Amino acid sequence: QGITIVSQVGIIISLFGLGATVLISVWVRELRKSMHNQVITCLSASLFIFLLVFITGVEEGNAGGWCWFVALLIHYWFVSMFGWTVVEGLFLYYKLVIVFHMETSHFIKKAAAIVHVTSAIIVGL
């Protein structure tokens, strides 16, 4: 029982921090301009949704179809978080190693499409 309370408190604190990160990144214009901050915002949003689905759906896990749906959502957002981590790694690679020529035209839109389509395909298998 004690570990459950500690876990829930930790998740709630994380949700507040991630929510603040996403809201500040969306509201502050200077932060929206940076491609690095856009990737971090997408990663934070995916983690926020993952934790929100986890904390709201894990207690209702015994209800047949609901359990399957919650597991599907948790898996999708977990794979999505991994995808955004890969995008962040590629972005840092391009910024640090390939300094001079980086094609940034619609980088976030392409990355979002690839991450979410790939996540849906993986979860669909």
N, C-alpha and C positions, 0 to 999 in steps of 0.2 A: 504494500500500500504506500509506503514512504517513497519508494523509487518512482511510482506513478505520479505522485504530487510534484516531486522535484523535476521530473521530465516535463510535465505540463507547464510548470512555472517557467522553465527554461525555454520552452517553445513559445510561450506567450511573450516573454521578453524579446526573443528573436523576432517574432512577428511585429512587435512595436518598432524595433530597430530597422527591420527591412522595409516596413511601411514608411517610416520616416525617410529612409534612403531614397525610395522610389518617389515619394511626394516632393522632396527637396530637389531631386534631379529633374523632375518634370517642371516644377515651378520656376527654378532659377535659370534664366536664359543663357547665361555664360556656361552653365554645366550642360545644357542641351546641345551646345555647339560642338563640344568635344566628342569625337568618335569613341574614345576610351570610356568616357562616362556613359555613353549610350549603351555600350556593351555591358558595363557594370549594372546599369539600370535594368536591362533585360534579364541578366543573371539574377539580380535581386528580386525582380518580379516573379520569375520562375520559382525561386526558392520560397518566396512568400506564399504563392499559390499552393506549392507542395506541402508546406507546413500547415496551411489553413485546411486543406483537404485532409491531411493526416489527423490533426487534432479534432476536427469535427466528425470525421468518418470512422475513426478507428474504434470508438466505443460502440458503434452500431454494426460491428462486423459480423454479428450472428444472424442478421436478416438476409437470407439467401441471395437474391438478386442485388441487393444493396451492397453486400460484401464484394461481389464481383465488380460492380461499378466503381466503388471506392478503390479497389486494388488496381483497376485499369487507370484511373485518374492519377493515383500515386505513382504508378510506374511511368506513365506518360510524362509527368512533370519532373520526375527524377532523371529520366533520359534527356529531357529538355535542359535541365541544369547542367548535365554533363556536356551537352552540345554547346551551350553558351561558354562553358569553361574552355572547350576546344577553340571556339571562336576567339576568346580572350587570349589564349596562347598563340594562335596564329597572328592576331593583331600585334601582340608584343614582339613576336618574331619579325614581322615586317617592319616595325618601328625601330628595332634594335639592330637587326642584321642587314636587311635590305633597306638602307636608309634613303636612298635617292629616288627610287622609282616604286611607288606604291599606288596601284589603281584603287581609288577610294570612291569611285562613282557608285552610289547606291549600295555601299558596303553593308550597312545595317539591314536594308531591305532584303538583299540577297542572303545574308547570314540568317535572318529570321525565317525566311522561306525554307532554306536548307535545314535549319535546326528543327523546325516544327514538322516539316514533311518527313524527315528522317525519323524523328521521334514517333510519329504516327505509324510509319511503316514498321519500325521495330516493335512497338506495342501491339500492332495488328497481327504480327506473326505469332 
